[in-house]
């Protein structure tokens, strides 16, 4: 299963330089750890696009 989160129409986006906050860490650990999926960020100036990929059978556990 692939979920694509797209944000557009706001301020120009810049890729974060730090380690990220608690929410980012929680999402990363959940997707890559428990769900054994992947998460990819596209930090385009016009808006961020986040792509989450998870095997559907991992969602029922």
Biotite code that builds the C-alpha atoms (Angstrom):
import biotite.structure as struc

atoms = struc.array([
    struc.Atom([0.000, 0.000, 0.000], chain_id="A", res_id=1, res_name="UNK", atom_name="CA", element="C"),
    struc.Atom([1.289, 3.446, -0.834], chain_id="A", res_id=2, res_name="UNK", atom_name="CA", element="C"),
    struc.Atom([0.142, 6.654, 0.843], chain_id="A", res_id=3, res_name="UNK", atom_name="CA", element="C"),
    struc.Atom([1.282, 9.976, -0.625], chain_id="A", res_id=4, res_name="UNK", atom_name="CA", element="C"),
    struc.Atom([0.915, 13.113, 1.512], chain_id="A", res_id=5, res_name="UNK", atom_name="CA", element="C"),
    struc.Atom([1.310, 16.332, -0.509], chain_id="A", res_id=6, res_name="UNK", atom_name="CA", element="C"),
    struc.Atom([1.407, 19.881, 0.835], chain_id="A", res_id=7, res_name="UNK", atom_name="CA", element="C"),
    struc.Atom([1.142, 22.821, -1.566], chain_id="A", res_id=8, res_name="UNK", atom_name="CA", element="C"),
    struc.Atom([0.284, 26.508, -1.462], chain_id="A", res_id=9, res_name="UNK", atom_name="CA", element="C"),
    struc.Atom([2.181, 27.493, 1.653], chain_id="A", res_id=10, res_name="UNK", atom_name="CA", element="C"),
    struc.Atom([5.527, 29.132, 2.246], chain_id="A", res_id=11, res_name="UNK", atom_name="CA", element="C"),
    struc.Atom([8.591, 27.909, 0.376], chain_id="A", res_id=12, res_name="UNK", atom_name="CA", element="C"),
    struc.Atom([9.890, 24.669, 1.838], chain_id="A", res_id=13, res_name="UNK", atom_name="CA", element="C"),
    struc.Atom([13.459, 23.905, 2.871], chain_id="A", res_id=14, res_name="UNK", atom_name="CA", element="C"),
    struc.Atom([14.763, 20.503, 3.873], chain_id="A", res_id=15, res_name="UNK", atom_name="CA", element="C"),
    struc.Atom([15.243, 20.369, 7.653], chain_id="A", res_id=16, res_name="UNK", atom_name="CA", element="C"),
    struc.Atom([18.848, 20.340, 8.802], chain_id="A", res_id=17, res_name="UNK", atom_name="CA", element="C"),
    struc.Atom([18.337, 18.929, 12.288], chain_id="A", res_id=18, res_name="UNK", atom_name="CA", element="C"),
    struc.Atom([17.322, 15.507, 13.540], chain_id="A", res_id=19, res_name="UNK", atom_name="CA", element="C"),
    struc.Atom([13.586, 16.317, 13.493], chain_id="A", res_id=20, res_name="UNK", atom_name="CA", element="C"),
    struc.Atom([11.058, 16.475, 16.272], chain_id="A", res_id=21, res_name="UNK", atom_name="CA", element="C"),
    struc.Atom([9.196, 13.870, 18.293], chain_id="A", res_id=22, res_name="UNK", atom_name="CA", element="C"),
    struc.Atom([6.402, 13.511, 15.705], chain_id="A", res_id=23, res_name="UNK", atom_name="CA", element="C"),
    struc.Atom([8.847, 12.878, 12.863], chain_id="A", res_id=24, res_name="UNK", atom_name="CA", element="C"),
    struc.Atom([10.694, 10.311, 14.964], chain_id="A", res_id=25, res_name="UNK", atom_name="CA", element="C"),
    struc.Atom([7.428, 8.554, 15.881], chain_id="A", res_id=26, res_name="UNK", atom_name="CA", element="C"),
    struc.Atom([6.290, 8.310, 12.242], chain_id="A", res_id=27, res_name="UNK", atom_name="CA", element="C"),
    struc.Atom([9.712, 7.074, 11.113], chain_id="A", res_id=28, res_name="UNK", atom_name="CA", element="C"),
    struc.Atom([9.870, 4.380, 13.803], chain_id="A", res_id=29, res_name="UNK", atom_name="CA", element="C"),
    struc.Atom([6.282, 3.264, 13.208], chain_id="A", res_id=30, res_name="UNK", atom_name="CA", element="C"),
    struc.Atom([6.594, 2.963, 9.429], chain_id="A", res_id=31, res_name="UNK", atom_name="CA", element="C"),
    struc.Atom([10.074, 1.441, 9.228], chain_id="A", res_id=32, res_name="UNK", atom_name="CA", element="C"),
    struc.Atom([9.941, -0.543, 12.470], chain_id="A", res_id=33, res_name="UNK", atom_name="CA", element="C"),
    struc.Atom([6.521, -1.972, 13.318], chain_id="A", res_id=34, res_name="UNK", atom_name="CA", element="C"),
    struc.Atom([5.127, -1.807, 9.783], chain_id="A", res_id=35, res_name="UNK", atom_name="CA", element="C"),
    struc.Atom([8.450, -2.691, 8.097], chain_id="A", res_id=36, res_name="UNK", atom_name="CA", element="C"),
    struc.Atom([7.780, -0.193, 5.355], chain_id="A", res_id=37, res_name="UNK", atom_name="CA", element="C"),
    struc.Atom([9.566, 2.816, 3.943], chain_id="A", res_id=38, res_name="UNK", atom_name="CA", element="C"),
    struc.Atom([9.155, 6.556, 4.114], chain_id="A", res_id=39, res_name="UNK", atom_name="CA", element="C"),
    struc.Atom([10.497, 9.020, 1.557], chain_id="A", res_id=40, res_name="UNK", atom_name="CA", element="C"),
    struc.Atom([10.499, 12.821, 1.649], chain_id="A", res_id=41, res_name="UNK", atom_name="CA", element="C"),
    struc.Atom([10.657, 15.150, -1.363], chain_id="A", res_id=42, res_name="UNK", atom_name="CA", element="C"),
    struc.Atom([11.499, 18.612, -0.049], chain_id="A", res_id=43, res_name="UNK", atom_name="CA", element="C"),
    struc.Atom([10.561, 20.585, -3.184], chain_id="A", res_id=44, res_name="UNK", atom_name="CA", element="C"),
    struc.Atom([10.435, 24.374, -2.682], chain_id="A", res_id=45, res_name="UNK", atom_name="CA", element="C"),
    struc.Atom([6.755, 24.517, -3.624], chain_id="A", res_id=46, res_name="UNK", atom_name="CA", element="C"),
    struc.Atom([5.776, 21.926, -1.008], chain_id="A", res_id=47, res_name="UNK", atom_name="CA", element="C"),
    struc.Atom([6.765, 18.695, 0.634], chain_id="A", res_id=48, res_name="UNK", atom_name="CA", element="C"),
    struc.Atom([5.657, 15.272, -0.631], chain_id="A", res_id=49, res_name="UNK", atom_name="CA", element="C"),
    struc.Atom([5.864, 12.334, 1.793], chain_id="A", res_id=50, res_name="UNK", atom_name="CA", element="C"),
    struc.Atom([5.495, 8.794, 0.421], chain_id="A", res_id=51, res_name="UNK", atom_name="CA", element="C"),
    struc.Atom([4.800, 5.913, 2.808], chain_id="A", res_id=52, res_name="UNK", atom_name="CA", element="C"),
    struc.Atom([5.006, 2.316, 1.523], chain_id="A", res_id=53, res_name="UNK", atom_name="CA", element="C"),
    struc.Atom([3.772, -0.593, 3.654], chain_id="A", res_id=54, res_name="UNK", atom_name="CA", element="C"),
    struc.Atom([2.841, -4.169, 2.832], chain_id="A", res_id=55, res_name="UNK", atom_name="CA", element="C"),
    struc.Atom([-0.941, -4.456, 3.387], chain_id="A", res_id=56, res_name="UNK", atom_name="CA", element="C"),
    struc.Atom([-0.588, -7.592, 5.527], chain_id="A", res_id=57, res_name="UNK", atom_name="CA", element="C"),
    struc.Atom([1.397, -5.567, 8.087], chain_id="A", res_id=58, res_name="UNK", atom_name="CA", element="C"),
    struc.Atom([-1.635, -3.350, 8.718], chain_id="A", res_id=59, res_name="UNK", atom_name="CA", element="C"),
    struc.Atom([-3.750, -6.164, 10.155], chain_id="A", res_id=60, res_name="UNK", atom_name="CA", element="C"),
    struc.Atom([-1.282, -7.096, 12.892], chain_id="A", res_id=61, res_name="UNK", atom_name="CA", element="C"),
])
